[in-house]
Amino acid sequence: MTQHVELGKSGIKVHPIALGANAVGGHNLYKNLDEEEGRQVVRDAIDAGVNLIDTAHMYGPKRSEELIGEVLKEYRREDVVVATKAAHRMDEDGNTTLDNSPEFLKQAVDEALERLQTDYIDLFYIHSPDEETPKDKAVQALAELKEAGKIRAIGVSNFSFEQLKEADKDGYVDVYQGQYNLFDRSAEEDLLKYTAEQQITFIPYFPLAAGLLAGKYDENTKFEDLRANLPFYKEDQFRENLKKVDQLKEIAAEKGEEVAHIVLAFYLTRPSVDVLIPGAKNGEQIRSNIKAAEVELTQSEIEKIDGIFA
C-alpha cells in the first residue's frame, strides 16, 4: 500500500500519483473529447486509489470543473481531494487577460465552488502570474478564503522563483506547480531547493514531456497538436532526446518496468517533489501510472538517470 503524502503544511494527505484532468472536458485543448469518457476517467482514478484530481477554470473553459462536480456527487466528498486553478479573466468574445487581484480570485473561487457543486475546494491555485498584483497580496486573499473555509490549501503555478518568494512572504503557500522534467531541469537550480526548505510541495507538470519520456515515439512519429511547439520535440533536439530515452529503456528492461514508471519514480526521489500529475485517458493508463509509486530505484540507477540527462 503506497503511503500518502502531505500537501505542503496543509495537513491534506494524498496519493503521490494524482490525475491531471485537462482531458476531462478540456475541449479547448483536445479535439473530439467524449464527456462520458471524461467522467469515467475520474471515477476510474478514484476507484483505483488516486484521491487528488487536478483541474482548472481554463480546461474547457469551465467544463472540466463541471464534469468533475457531477462525479463528486457519486462519492463521499471527504474521500476526494480537488485542486483547481484560476487567473484568466475572460471577456464576451473569449479573450483572456491574467488577473491575480483579490477581487477576481475571490469571485473565481465562488464560481468554481458552484461548478464543482461543493462547499469547499481542497487546493486552489493562482494559475499564472499577472504583471500588476503584488503576489503576497494575491495570496493574502486566498488566506482569507482559507480562513472562511472555502479553500483548504493555497497553491501558485507558473510563478518565477522571485514571484514565488514574494507570494510566500507570509509562509502561506502549500504547493507550487511548474514545469520540470528530465529534459528541462532548470527548476533544480533554485525552485526545488526553496520549496524543500519551506516545506512547499512541488508538483511538476509535463512530467513525461507530453509522452516523449514514456518511450512511445521513434524518429518517424509526426506531431500536429500542442507537442509540435514544445522545445523537446524540435527536430534536432527530438533525435537527441530519443537517444536518451533509449538508454532509459535499458534501465526499464533490466527492472522489468515500463519507461514511464522509471521516469516518474526518479522524480519522486527529488527534494519536495512528492506528487505527480500524469494525464490519463482511461482507467488502464491510471492503473499503470499508479505503479510508479511502487518502483524503488537503487542509488546507482538514480545516478545513471541523472547522468543521461545531466
Order of alpha helices (4+ residues) and beta strands (2+ residues): beta-beta-beta-alpha-beta-alpha-beta-beta-beta-alpha-beta-alpha-beta-alpha-beta-alpha-beta-alpha-alpha-alpha-alpha
